[in-house]
């Protein structure tokens, strides 16, 4: 599903969440790049992504969110719960070196040296 540059804001995050958690969904890729989800919307989307059964790729580039504690925790929750997800795209958002370090530390703690989940 591709909804790039559609001016989707945080108000639509609940609808996106519902699509992501639908138990019969066969969605493997969701591209929401270039929207206006910001922190509130991204957090809701990441929680839905954590529950998604068949999703393999989530693209959230350029959505005007940052790496405050709630967002970093939502990223970690998503990565921990959804083991099918192989690709995340968070580029062109306001993720500082602190956020990058926290994601890398979390990733290293959940994946063994062969790239397999622990």
C-alpha positions in Angstrom: 0.0 0.0 0.0 1.5 3.3 -1.0 0.1 6.6 0.4 3.1 8.8 -0.3 2.9 12.6 -0.1 -0.9 12.6 0.5 -0.8 15.2 3.3 -1.9 12.5 5.8 -1.6 13.9 9.3 -1.8 12.5 12.9 -5.6 12.7 12.7 -5.6 9.8 10.2 -3.2 7.7 12.3 -6.1 5.8 14.0 -7.4 4.6 10.5 -3.9 3.5 9.5 -3.6 1.7 12.8 -6.8 -0.2 12.1 -5.6 -1.2 8.7 -2.3 -2.5 10.1 -3.9 -4.6 12.8 -6.6 -6.1 10.7 -6.1 -9.9 11.3 -6.8 -10.9 7.7 -4.5 -8.3 6.1 -2.0 -9.6 3.6 -0.2 -6.3 3.4 3.5 -6.8 3.1 4.6 -3.2 2.4 3.3 0.1 3.6 4.8 3.3 2.3 3.7 6.4 4.1 6.7 8.6 3.1 6.3 12.3 2.8 3.3 12.8 5.0 2.7 14.9 8.1 2.2 12.2 10.7 4.6 13.8 13.2 5.3 12.1 16.6 1.7 11.5 17.6 0.8 9.8 14.3 4.1 7.9 13.9 3.7 6.4 17.4 0.2 5.1 16.6 1.5 3.7 13.2 4.4 2.0 14.9 2.2 0.3 17.5 0.0 -1.0 14.6 3.1 -2.1 12.7 4.1 -4.1 15.8 0.9 -6.1 15.6 0.7 -6.5 11.8 0.9 -10.2 10.9 2.4 -10.2 7.3 4.1 -6.8 7.1 7.7 -7.0 5.9 8.4 -3.3 5.1 7.4 0.0 6.6 8.5 3.2 4.9 8.1 6.3 7.1 10.6 8.7 5.6 9.9 12.5 5.7 7.1 12.5 8.2 8.4 15.3 10.5 8.9 13.2 13.6 11.8 13.2 16.0 13.4 10.8 18.4 11.9 11.7 21.7 11.6 9.0 24.3 8.1 7.9 23.3 9.1 7.5 19.7 12.2 5.5 20.5 10.2 3.2 22.8 7.6 2.7 20.0 10.4 1.9 17.5 11.9 -0.6 20.0 8.5 -2.1 20.7 7.8 -2.5 17.0 11.2 -4.1 16.3 10.8 -6.4 19.2 7.3 -7.6 18.5 7.2 -7.9 14.7 9.9 -10.3 13.7 8.8 -10.4 10.0 9.6 -6.8 9.4 12.9 -6.7 7.5 13.0 -3.0 6.5 12.3 0.3 8.2 12.8 3.6 6.5 13.1 6.6 8.9 15.2 8.9 6.8 14.6 12.6 6.4 13.1 12.9 9.9 14.7 14.6 12.9 16.5 11.7 14.4 19.6 12.8 16.3 22.8 10.9 17.0 21.2 9.9 20.4 18.3 8.3 18.6 20.5 6.5 16.1 22.7 5.2 19.0 19.7 3.9 20.9 18.2 2.1 17.9 21.6 0.6 17.1 22.1 -0.5 20.7 18.6 -2.1 20.8 19.2 -3.8 17.4 22.5 -5.3 18.6 20.8 -6.6 21.7 18.1 -8.4 19.7 20.1 -9.9 16.8 22.9 -12.4 17.0 26.1 -12.2 14.9 24.5 -14.1 12.0 21.7 -11.5 11.6 19.1 -13.8 13.1 16.8 -12.7 16.0 17.9 -13.9 19.4 
